[in-house]
Amino acid sequence: MSGAAAVELAGRLAPVVVFLLAITVTAELAERAGVFDVAGHAVARMGRGRRWVLWVLFSALAVVATVVLSLDTTAVLLTPVGLAVAAQVGLDPRLLAVTTLWIANTGSLLLPVSNLTNLLALHTLGRAGLGHGDYVRASWAPAVVAVVVTLLLVAALHRRSLRGRYSVAPPAEPHDAVLLRVAAVVCVVLGPLFALGAPPWAVSLVAAALLLAATWWRGRSLLTGLPVPWLMALGFVVVSVVVELLQQHGLSRVVTTALPGGTGAGALLALSGAGAGLANVVNNLPAYLALEPAADGSVQRLLALLVGTNAGPLVTPWASLATLLWIQRCRARDVVVPWRWLVPAGLTCAVLVVVTSTLALAA
């Protein structure tokens, strides 16, 4: 790799790594402050004893968390909240567990911050003179379709669990009121800032700094053992460098000749299908990096690839990091969703979401 290529790659990866580290710290501190705990129990109270209302409200919370704080945040922090709420109200925990897993992946299309692959795509668009607004204008339709189709399928598969009522949920655990309010305000402000196109790395860095300062002020013990995903960031860099080297040795040529060009429905379906298939074989991040040259800088083709690599990895456990994190959280709560059910159900969801979202993009 030449010096110029290395500098260009570093310039592409640095904002993504900073965002990954900062948003993880932000989300973890918000969780320790009680934001997710209080929100989850508020959802249970707002459901007023109706299971289907509780599920709809929890699904909305999962969508917001995924869009604003990324899919990994939903998998790590919202999964235990959903399982705890389900246990307290007597709801089948698999309903909220599957909802969290699938929404974490299929709901990660709308904003560049929702998924690391989106941030990589935004950088590619920037080199073509396009920006945040162009991304959102292209992503909103497939993003909405992906969420709606996912939730309709979850409702169909768990229709029995959605029937009936539950008793009033107990209140959330006690939390420091000041720190809780500060963390809640930070989380609420993140969404509009990201949606308006503020640099994700800068916004998340400021948010992490504010919450670190507030936590130091109000509850220093909450900083103990704060997880910072250094290994995840290192793995992201290593995978990116390896794929870049492969691109320079002919991978780009193979990819671009193997897939049809253009922005017709057939071409976009071929690209999204390739992204989904490869993501379930090797993981969604290297799948996106390997297939990105086939997008040729086109907004529609990049979004089609993102539909495949974001919403498609629902079949194998290694297809996305969010799935691996979700498995760990479920095991910690002794909740098991059998893979003999999850694999065919995930395949069904992936096919339905990828196809319908790609057609929405083509339209």
QUIGI-V57965 format. One record per run of one state. SS is the DSSP state (hx for helix, st for strand, lp for the rest). FROM is the first residue (numbers start at 1). TO is the last residue. If there is no record, write none. Layout:
SS|FROM|TO / SS|FROM|TO
This chain:
lp|1|2 / hx|3|33 / lp|34|34 / hx|35|46 / lp|47|49 / st|50|50 / hx|51|69 / lp|70|70 / hx|71|89 / lp|90|92 / hx|93|106 / lp|107|111 / hx|112|114 / lp|115|115 / hx|116|127 / lp|128|131 / hx|132|157 / lp|158|164 / st|165|165 / lp|166|176 / hx|177|195 / lp|196|199 / hx|200|218 / lp|219|219 / hx|220|223 / lp|224|229 / hx|230|258 / lp|259|264 / hx|265|282 / lp|283|283 / hx|284|295 / lp|296|298 / hx|299|311 / lp|312|320 / hx|321|332 / lp|333|338 / hx|339|362 / lp|363|363
